[in-house]
Amino acid sequence: MSRKHPQKRAKGDERLAADLKSNRAECPGKPQFIRADLSEVGPCCYELSREVRPDMLAPARLYADEALLDAMLQGDTLNQLANVATLPGVTGCVYGMPDMHMGYGFPVGGVAAMELPHGMVSPGGVGFDINCGVRLISLPITREAAGAGVADLTHELSRTIPSGMGTGGGVELDRSDLNGVLEGGSRFAVERLGLGLPQDLDHTESGGCLPGADAEKVSFRACERGLDQLGTMGSGNHFVEVQVVDQVLDDAAAAAMGLGLGSLCVLIHTGSRGLGHQVCTDTVKLMDARLAAQGIKLPDRQLSCAPASSPEGQDYLAAMACAANFAWANRQAIGHRVRKAVTHLFRKVSGPSVRVVYDVAHNIAKIEEHGGRRVLVHRKGATRAFGPGHPEIPADYRAMGQPVLIPGSMGTCSYVLAGVAGTGELSWASTCHGAGRSLSRTAAKQATTGSDVRRELEAQGIVVRGATGQGLAEEAPLAYKDVDVVVGAVETAGLARKVARLRPLGVIKG
């Protein structure tokens, strides 16, 4: 059975009109899907057909092994993915990645593409932390040579990178500079604020700047929240980790990325902070209030949306691009502090040798070309994974495929993958974004304590800095799926291939 996107049923306005008519039909409720509702259509690939739920406008496909699938069948995760398939303008399939779990509206780990110009854009399909993403920095230092310097570096990073809920202490910006960041992203941060090196931009998705950003579309409150947060990590699942390459699984690709066995690197995981959260909050309220006027009926109001061509849709895309650019500039600013800390502690290391391997978003909506047509791809808790030869891949990586960064849970390994050919037809060129939660934060705090987590990590030789007891408990490894299993399902399904595994040595949490 083919795993490619199903053929389009109609085109343009005619297609949208048909979708809206179907969308207005009564929703059959919230079914609890069972294993028998799914058909196996490929390795680690299962399909929920439109016949299972009449209001779906597209099939839903899940990438998972049997154990991961069993976990997804619990709770409302699959129903959330099916809800996404009811949005007018949805095309092909909607996809659930192996790390998928419940989220706001869209499940985290959900991918959907909308026909342009009139298909829906949904803030819930991006998330509140717009362009939450990951930046990997390689260091010209081995674990053996660093010795006790690993603990020193972890401490220095915890001291110089502000972290925590609502924390300021970032790069001081006036409103003019903030507008420059919102519209210029990482390039503005490098060229006007002096944060990093020009070559960093070459290894950043979209060059660190999403086109179409308009600072005038970002509310005063959102800007107010962002003024003192550039260069800050935040809290929750955000982190900075000092890691060592403990396995090389693709020699040529790892060499191209500067990831030698035993070498050190730093992984940064954060996003657009309060500014992005406010952009999402503002838009969800606005779109929800105007659903009736748009003639859209939803099975879940958390899917609030508007046609991408509408004034509301255009305003959101412009504001979302601003928040995405802020997030790229944020990771650029943190990366600049990492480079300064490394060159301060290891005096023989030059700044340019502290190298950005790649920076990739995993909460974003982007206009892309797939199969000769332009679509709006929503990736929420999912990572872009273009295969070899794609023009948006940096020239020095183009032959091997786009680098894909998959952080594990705190205290467990992370992975570097590379995109493979043909994934545009399998997943809108997308893959997972991490291990994926298996327990809520409340359940995690009931299962363990921060002091227990700290002891367990330190027993493994991992230095822990900057985290509260509550934060450590919420992000304990037991709260997440096994990243080895998740990445294994990704590779088996043919969505990406393994390049290297990274083991944590030092963890800095908010």
Secondary structure as a PSIPRED ss2 file (coil, helix, strand):
# PSIPRED VFORMAT (PSIPRED V4.0)

   1 M C   1.000  0.000  0.000
   2 S C   1.000  0.000  0.000
   3 R C   1.000  0.000  0.000
   4 K C   1.000  0.000  0.000
   5 H C   1.000  0.000  0.000
   6 P C   1.000  0.000  0.000
   7 Q C   1.000  0.000  0.000
   8 K C   1.000  0.000  0.000
   9 R C   1.000  0.000  0.000
  10 A C   1.000  0.000  0.000
  11 K C   1.000  0.000  0.000
  12 G H   0.000  1.000  0.000
  13 D H   0.000  1.000  0.000
  14 E H   0.000  1.000  0.000
  15 R H   0.000  1.000  0.000
  16 L H   0.000  1.000  0.000
  17 A H   0.000  1.000  0.000
  18 A H   0.000  1.000  0.000
  19 D H   0.000  1.000  0.000
  20 L H   0.000  1.000  0.000
  21 K H   0.000  1.000  0.000
  22 S H   0.000  1.000  0.000
  23 N H   0.000  1.000  0.000
  24 R C   1.000  0.000  0.000
  25 A C   1.000  0.000  0.000
  26 E C   1.000  0.000  0.000
  27 C C   1.000  0.000  0.000
  28 P C   1.000  0.000  0.000
  29 G C   1.000  0.000  0.000
  30 K C   1.000  0.000  0.000
  31 P C   1.000  0.000  0.000
  32 Q C   1.000  0.000  0.000
  33 F C   1.000  0.000  0.000
  34 I C   1.000  0.000  0.000
  35 R H   0.000  1.000  0.000
  36 A H   0.000  1.000  0.000
  37 D H   0.000  1.000  0.000
  38 L E   0.000  0.000  1.000
  39 S E   0.000  0.000  1.000
  40 E E   0.000  0.000  1.000
  41 V E   0.000  0.000  1.000
  42 G E   0.000  0.000  1.000
  43 P C   1.000  0.000  0.000
  44 C C   1.000  0.000  0.000
  45 C E   0.000  0.000  1.000
  46 Y E   0.000  0.000  1.000
  47 E E   0.000  0.000  1.000
  48 L E   0.000  0.000  1.000
  49 S C   1.000  0.000  0.000
  50 R H   0.000  1.000  0.000
  51 E H   0.000  1.000  0.000
  52 V H   0.000  1.000  0.000
  53 R C   1.000  0.000  0.000
  54 P C   1.000  0.000  0.000
  55 D C   1.000  0.000  0.000
  56 M C   1.000  0.000  0.000
  57 L C   1.000  0.000  0.000
  58 A C   1.000  0.000  0.000
  59 P C   1.000  0.000  0.000
  60 A E   0.000  0.000  1.000
  61 R E   0.000  0.000  1.000
  62 L E   0.000  0.000  1.000
  63 Y E   0.000  0.000  1.000
  64 A C   1.000  0.000  0.000
  65 D C   1.000  0.000  0.000
  66 E H   0.000  1.000  0.000
  67 A H   0.000  1.000  0.000
  68 L H   0.000  1.000  0.000
  69 L H   0.000  1.000  0.000
  70 D H   0.000  1.000  0.000
  71 A H   0.000  1.000  0.000
  72 M H   0.000  1.000  0.000
  73 L C   1.000  0.000  0.000
  74 Q C   1.000  0.000  0.000
  75 G C   1.000  0.000  0.000
  76 D C   1.000  0.000  0.000
  77 T H   0.000  1.000  0.000
  78 L H   0.000  1.000  0.000
  79 N H   0.000  1.000  0.000
  80 Q H   0.000  1.000  0.000
  81 L H   0.000  1.000  0.000
  82 A H   0.000  1.000  0.000
  83 N H   0.000  1.000  0.000
  84 V H   0.000  1.000  0.000
  85 A C   1.000  0.000  0.000
  86 T C   1.000  0.000  0.000
  87 L C   1.000  0.000  0.000
  88 P C   1.000  0.000  0.000
  89 G C   1.000  0.000  0.000
  90 V E   0.000  0.000  1.000
  91 T E   0.000  0.000  1.000
  92 G E   0.000  0.000  1.000
  93 C E   0.000  0.000  1.000
  94 V E   0.000  0.000  1.000
  95 Y E   0.000  0.000  1.000
  96 G E   0.000  0.000  1.000
  97 M E   0.000  0.000  1.000
  98 P E   0.000  0.000  1.000
  99 D E   0.000  0.000  1.000
 100 M E   0.000  0.000  1.000
 101 H E   0.000  0.000  1.000
 102 M C   1.000  0.000  0.000
 103 G C   1.000  0.000  0.000
 104 Y C   1.000  0.000  0.000
 105 G C   1.000  0.000  0.000
 106 F C   1.000  0.000  0.000
 107 P C   1.000  0.000  0.000
 108 V E   0.000  0.000  1.000
 109 G E   0.000  0.000  1.000
 110 G E   0.000  0.000  1.000
 111 V E   0.000  0.000  1.000
 112 A E   0.000  0.000  1.000
 113 A E   0.000  0.000  1.000
 114 M E   0.000  0.000  1.000
 115 E E   0.000  0.000  1.000
 116 L C   1.000  0.000  0.000
 117 P C   1.000  0.000  0.000
 118 H C   1.000  0.000  0.000
 119 G C   1.000  0.000  0.000
 120 M E   0.000  0.000  1.000
 121 V E   0.000  0.000  1.000
 122 S C   1.000  0.000  0.000
 123 P H   0.000  1.000  0.000
 124 G H   0.000  1.000  0.000
 125 G H   0.000  1.000  0.000
 126 V C   1.000  0.000  0.000
 127 G C   1.000  0.000  0.000
 128 F C   1.000  0.000  0.000
 129 D C   1.000  0.000  0.000
 130 I C   1.000  0.000  0.000
 131 N C   1.000  0.000  0.000
 132 C C   1.000  0.000  0.000
 133 G E   0.000  0.000  1.000
 134 V E   0.000  0.000  1.000
 135 R E   0.000  0.000  1.000
 136 L E   0.000  0.000  1.000
 137 I E   0.000  0.000  1.000
 138 S E   0.000  0.000  1.000
 139 L E   0.000  0.000  1.000
 140 P E   0.000  0.000  1.000
 141 I E   0.000  0.000  1.000
 142 T E   0.000  0.000  1.000
 143 R H   0.000  1.000  0.000
 144 E H   0.000  1.000  0.000
 145 A H   0.000  1.000  0.000
 146 A H   0.000  1.000  0.000
 147 G C   1.000  0.000  0.000
 148 A C   1.000  0.000  0.000
 149 G H   0.000  1.000  0.000
 150 V H   0.000  1.000  0.000
 151 A H   0.000  1.000  0.000
 152 D H   0.000  1.000  0.000
 153 L H   0.000  1.000  0.000
 154 T H   0.000  1.000  0.000
 155 H H   0.000  1.000  0.000
 156 E H   0.000  1.000  0.000
 157 L H   0.000  1.000  0.000
 158 S H   0.000  1.000  0.000
 159 R H   0.000  1.000  0.000
 160 T H   0.000  1.000  0.000
 161 I C   1.000  0.000  0.000
 162 P C   1.000  0.000  0.000
 163 S C   1.000  0.000  0.000
 164 G C   1.000  0.000  0.000
 165 M C   1.000  0.000  0.000
 166 G C   1.000  0.000  0.000
 167 T C   1.000  0.000  0.000
 168 G C   1.000  0.000  0.000
 169 G C   1.000  0.000  0.000
 170 G C   1.000  0.000  0.000
 171 V C   1.000  0.000  0.000
 172 E C   1.000  0.000  0.000
 173 L C   1.000  0.000  0.000
 174 D C   1.000  0.000  0.000
 175 R H   0.000  1.000  0.000
 176 S H   0.000  1.000  0.000
 177 D H   0.000  1.000  0.000
 178 L H   0.000  1.000  0.000
 179 N H   0.000  1.000  0.000
 180 G H   0.000  1.000  0.000
 181 V H   0.000  1.000  0.000
 182 L H   0.000  1.000  0.000
 183 E H   0.000  1.000  0.000
 184 G H   0.000  1.000  0.000
 185 G H   0.000  1.000  0.000
 186 S H   0.000  1.000  0.000
 187 R H   0.000  1.000  0.000
 188 F H   0.000  1.000  0.000
 189 A H   0.000  1.000  0.000
 190 V H   0.000  1.000  0.000
 191 E H   0.000  1.000  0.000
 192 R C   1.000  0.000  0.000
 193 L C   1.000  0.000  0.000
 194 G C   1.000  0.000  0.000
 195 L C   1.000  0.000  0.000
 196 G C   1.000  0.000  0.000
 197 L C   1.000  0.000  0.000
 198 P H   0.000  1.000  0.000
 199 Q H   0.000  1.000  0.000
 200 D H   0.000  1.000  0.000
 201 L H   0.000  1.000  0.000
 202 D H   0.000  1.000  0.000
 203 H C   1.000  0.000  0.000
 204 T E   0.000  0.000  1.000
 205 E H   0.000  1.000  0.000
 206 S H   0.000  1.000  0.000
 207 G H   0.000  1.000  0.000
 208 G H   0.000  1.000  0.000
 209 C C   1.000  0.000  0.000
 210 L C   1.000  0.000  0.000
 211 P C   1.000  0.000  0.000
 212 G C   1.000  0.000  0.000
 213 A C   1.000  0.000  0.000
 214 D C   1.000  0.000  0.000
 215 A H   0.000  1.000  0.000
 216 E H   0.000  1.000  0.000
 217 K H   0.000  1.000  0.000
 218 V C   1.000  0.000  0.000
 219 S C   1.000  0.000  0.000
 220 F H   0.000  1.000  0.000
 221 R H   0.000  1.000  0.000
 222 A H   0.000  1.000  0.000
 223 C H   0.000  1.000  0.000
 224 E H   0.000  1.000  0.000
 225 R H   0.000  1.000  0.000
 226 G H   0.000  1.000  0.000
 227 L C   1.000  0.000  0.000
 228 D C   1.000  0.000  0.000
 229 Q C   1.000  0.000  0.000
 230 L C   1.000  0.000  0.000
 231 G C   1.000  0.000  0.000
 232 T C   1.000  0.000  0.000
 233 M C   1.000  0.000  0.000
 234 G C   1.000  0.000  0.000
 235 S C   1.000  0.000  0.000
 236 G C   1.000  0.000  0.000
 237 N C   1.000  0.000  0.000
 238 H C   1.000  0.000  0.000
 239 F E   0.000  0.000  1.000
 240 V E   0.000  0.000  1.000
 241 E E   0.000  0.000  1.000
 242 V E   0.000  0.000  1.000
 243 Q E   0.000  0.000  1.000
 244 V E   0.000  0.000  1.000
 245 V E   0.000  0.000  1.000
 246 D E   0.000  0.000  1.000
 247 Q E   0.000  0.000  1.000
 248 V E   0.000  0.000  1.000
 249 L C   1.000  0.000  0.000
 250 D C   1.000  0.000  0.000
 251 D H   0.000  1.000  0.000
 252 A H   0.000  1.000  0.000
 253 A H   0.000  1.000  0.000
 254 A H   0.000  1.000  0.000
 255 A H   0.000  1.000  0.000
 256 A H   0.000  1.000  0.000
 257 M H   0.000  1.000  0.000
 258 G C   1.000  0.000  0.000
 259 L C   1.000  0.000  0.000
 260 G C   1.000  0.000  0.000
 261 L C   1.000  0.000  0.000
 262 G C   1.000  0.000  0.000
 263 S E   0.000  0.000  1.000
 264 L E   0.000  0.000  1.000
 265 C E   0.000  0.000  1.000
 266 V E   0.000  0.000  1.000
 267 L E   0.000  0.000  1.000
 268 I E   0.000  0.000  1.000
 269 H E   0.000  0.000  1.000
 270 T E   0.000  0.000  1.000
 271 G C   1.000  0.000  0.000
 272 S C   1.000  0.000  0.000
 273 R H   0.000  1.000  0.000
 274 G H   0.000  1.000  0.000
 275 L H   0.000  1.000  0.000
 276 G H   0.000  1.000  0.000
 277 H H   0.000  1.000  0.000
 278 Q H   0.000  1.000  0.000
 279 V H   0.000  1.000  0.000
 280 C H   0.000  1.000  0.000
 281 T H   0.000  1.000  0.000
 282 D H   0.000  1.000  0.000
 283 T H   0.000  1.000  0.000
 284 V H   0.000  1.000  0.000
 285 K H   0.000  1.000  0.000
 286 L H   0.000  1.000  0.000
 287 M H   0.000  1.000  0.000
 288 D H   0.000  1.000  0.000
 289 A H   0.000  1.000  0.000
 290 R C   1.000  0.000  0.000
 291 L H   0.000  1.000  0.000
 292 A H   0.000  1.000  0.000
 293 A H   0.000  1.000  0.000
 294 Q H   0.000  1.000  0.000
 295 G C   1.000  0.000  0.000
 296 I C   1.000  0.000  0.000
 297 K C   1.000  0.000  0.000
 298 L C   1.000  0.000  0.000
 299 P C   1.000  0.000  0.000
 300 D C   1.000  0.000  0.000
 301 R H   0.000  1.000  0.000
 302 Q H   0.000  1.000  0.000
 303 L H   0.000  1.000  0.000
 304 S C   1.000  0.000  0.000
 305 C C   1.000  0.000  0.000
 306 A E   0.000  0.000  1.000
 307 P E   0.000  0.000  1.000
 308 A C   1.000  0.000  0.000
 309 S C   1.000  0.000  0.000
 310 S C   1.000  0.000  0.000
 311 P H   0.000  1.000  0.000
 312 E H   0.000  1.000  0.000
 313 G H   0.000  1.000  0.000
 314 Q H   0.000  1.000  0.000
 315 D H   0.000  1.000  0.000
 316 Y H   0.000  1.000  0.000
 317 L H   0.000  1.000  0.000
 318 A H   0.000  1.000  0.000
 319 A H   0.000  1.000  0.000
 320 M H   0.000  1.000  0.000
 321 A H   0.000  1.000  0.000
 322 C H   0.000  1.000  0.000
 323 A H   0.000  1.000  0.000
 324 A H   0.000  1.000  0.000
 325 N H   0.000  1.000  0.000
 326 F H   0.000  1.000  0.000
 327 A H   0.000  1.000  0.000
 328 W H   0.000  1.000  0.000
 329 A H   0.000  1.000  0.000
 330 N H   0.000  1.000  0.000
 331 R H   0.000  1.000  0.000
 332 Q H   0.000  1.000  0.000
 333 A H   0.000  1.000  0.000
 334 I H   0.000  1.000  0.000
 335 G H   0.000  1.000  0.000
 336 H H   0.000  1.000  0.000
 337 R H   0.000  1.000  0.000
 338 V H   0.000  1.000  0.000
 339 R H   0.000  1.000  0.000
 340 K H   0.000  1.000  0.000
 341 A H   0.000  1.000  0.000
 342 V H   0.000  1.000  0.000
 343 T H   0.000  1.000  0.000
 344 H H   0.000  1.000  0.000
 345 L H   0.000  1.000  0.000
 346 F C   1.000  0.000  0.000
 347 R C   1.000  0.000  0.000
 348 K C   1.000  0.000  0.000
 349 V C   1.000  0.000  0.000
 350 S C   1.000  0.000  0.000
 351 G H   0.000  1.000  0.000
 352 P H   0.000  1.000  0.000
 353 S H   0.000  1.000  0.000
 354 V C   1.000  0.000  0.000
 355 R E   0.000  0.000  1.000
 356 V E   0.000  0.000  1.000
 357 V E   0.000  0.000  1.000
 358 Y E   0.000  0.000  1.000
 359 D E   0.000  0.000  1.000
 360 V E   0.000  0.000  1.000
 361 A E   0.000  0.000  1.000
 362 H C   1.000  0.000  0.000
 363 N E   0.000  0.000  1.000
 364 I E   0.000  0.000  1.000
 365 A E   0.000  0.000  1.000
 366 K E   0.000  0.000  1.000
 367 I E   0.000  0.000  1.000
 368 E E   0.000  0.000  1.000
 369 E E   0.000  0.000  1.000
 370 H E   0.000  0.000  1.000
 371 G C   1.000  0.000  0.000
 372 G C   1.000  0.000  0.000
 373 R E   0.000  0.000  1.000
 374 R E   0.000  0.000  1.000
 375 V E   0.000  0.000  1.000
 376 L E   0.000  0.000  1.000
 377 V E   0.000  0.000  1.000
 378 H E   0.000  0.000  1.000
 379 R E   0.000  0.000  1.000
 380 K E   0.000  0.000  1.000
 381 G C   1.000  0.000  0.000
 382 A C   1.000  0.000  0.000
 383 T E   0.000  0.000  1.000
 384 R E   0.000  0.000  1.000
 385 A C   1.000  0.000  0.000
 386 F C   1.000  0.000  0.000
 387 G C   1.000  0.000  0.000
 388 P C   1.000  0.000  0.000
 389 G C   1.000  0.000  0.000
 390 H C   1.000  0.000  0.000
 391 P C   1.000  0.000  0.000
 392 E C   1.000  0.000  0.000
 393 I C   1.000  0.000  0.000
 394 P C   1.000  0.000  0.000
 395 A C   1.000  0.000  0.000
 396 D C   1.000  0.000  0.000
 397 Y C   1.000  0.000  0.000
 398 R C   1.000  0.000  0.000
 399 A C   1.000  0.000  0.000
 400 M C   1.000  0.000  0.000
 401 G C   1.000  0.000  0.000
 402 Q C   1.000  0.000  0.000
 403 P E   0.000  0.000  1.000
 404 V E   0.000  0.000  1.000
 405 L E   0.000  0.000  1.000
 406 I E   0.000  0.000  1.000
 407 P C   1.000  0.000  0.000
 408 G C   1.000  0.000  0.000
 409 S C   1.000  0.000  0.000
 410 M C   1.000  0.000  0.000
 411 G C   1.000  0.000  0.000
 412 T C   1.000  0.000  0.000
 413 C C   1.000  0.000  0.000
 414 S E   0.000  0.000  1.000
 415 Y E   0.000  0.000  1.000
 416 V E   0.000  0.000  1.000
 417 L E   0.000  0.000  1.000
 418 A E   0.000  0.000  1.000
 419 G E   0.000  0.000  1.000
 420 V C   1.000  0.000  0.000
 421 A C   1.000  0.000  0.000
 422 G C   1.000  0.000  0.000
 423 T C   1.000  0.000  0.000
 424 G H   0.000  1.000  0.000
 425 E H   0.000  1.000  0.000
 426 L H   0.000  1.000  0.000
 427 S H   0.000  1.000  0.000
 428 W C   1.000  0.000  0.000
 429 A C   1.000  0.000  0.000
 430 S E   0.000  0.000  1.000
 431 T E   0.000  0.000  1.000
 432 C C   1.000  0.000  0.000
 433 H C   1.000  0.000  0.000
 434 G C   1.000  0.000  0.000
 435 A C   1.000  0.000  0.000
 436 G C   1.000  0.000  0.000
 437 R E   0.000  0.000  1.000
 438 S C   1.000  0.000  0.000
 439 L C   1.000  0.000  0.000
 440 S C   1.000  0.000  0.000
 441 R H   0.000  1.000  0.000
 442 T H   0.000  1.000  0.000
 443 A H   0.000  1.000  0.000
 444 A H   0.000  1.000  0.000
 445 K H   0.000  1.000  0.000
 446 Q H   0.000  1.000  0.000
 447 A H   0.000  1.000  0.000
 448 T C   1.000  0.000  0.000
 449 T C   1.000  0.000  0.000
 450 G H   0.000  1.000  0.000
 451 S H   0.000  1.000  0.000
 452 D H   0.000  1.000  0.000
 453 V H   0.000  1.000  0.000
 454 R H   0.000  1.000  0.000
 455 R H   0.000  1.000  0.000
 456 E H   0.000  1.000  0.000
 457 L H   0.000  1.000  0.000
 458 E H   0.000  1.000  0.000
 459 A H   0.000  1.000  0.000
 460 Q C   1.000  0.000  0.000
 461 G C   1.000  0.000  0.000
 462 I C   1.000  0.000  0.000
 463 V E   0.000  0.000  1.000
 464 V E   0.000  0.000  1.000
 465 R E   0.000  0.000  1.000
 466 G C   1.000  0.000  0.000
 467 A C   1.000  0.000  0.000
 468 T C   1.000  0.000  0.000
 469 G H   0.000  1.000  0.000
 470 Q H   0.000  1.000  0.000
 471 G H   0.000  1.000  0.000
 472 L H   0.000  1.000  0.000
 473 A H   0.000  1.000  0.000
 474 E H   0.000  1.000  0.000
 475 E C   1.000  0.000  0.000
 476 A C   1.000  0.000  0.000
 477 P H   0.000  1.000  0.000
 478 L H   0.000  1.000  0.000
 479 A H   0.000  1.000  0.000
 480 Y E   0.000  0.000  1.000
 481 K C   1.000  0.000  0.000
 482 D C   1.000  0.000  0.000
 483 V H   0.000  1.000  0.000
 484 D H   0.000  1.000  0.000
 485 V H   0.000  1.000  0.000
 486 V H   0.000  1.000  0.000
 487 V H   0.000  1.000  0.000
 488 G H   0.000  1.000  0.000
 489 A H   0.000  1.000  0.000
 490 V H   0.000  1.000  0.000
 491 E H   0.000  1.000  0.000
 492 T H   0.000  1.000  0.000
 493 A H   0.000  1.000  0.000
 494 G C   1.000  0.000  0.000
 495 L C   1.000  0.000  0.000
 496 A E   0.000  0.000  1.000
 497 R E   0.000  0.000  1.000
 498 K E   0.000  0.000  1.000
 499 V E   0.000  0.000  1.000
 500 A E   0.000  0.000  1.000
 501 R E   0.000  0.000  1.000
 502 L E   0.000  0.000  1.000
 503 R E   0.000  0.000  1.000
 504 P E   0.000  0.000  1.000
 505 L E   0.000  0.000  1.000
 506 G E   0.000  0.000  1.000
 507 V E   0.000  0.000  1.000
 508 I E   0.000  0.000  1.000
 509 K E   0.000  0.000  1.000
 510 G C   1.000  0.000  0.000
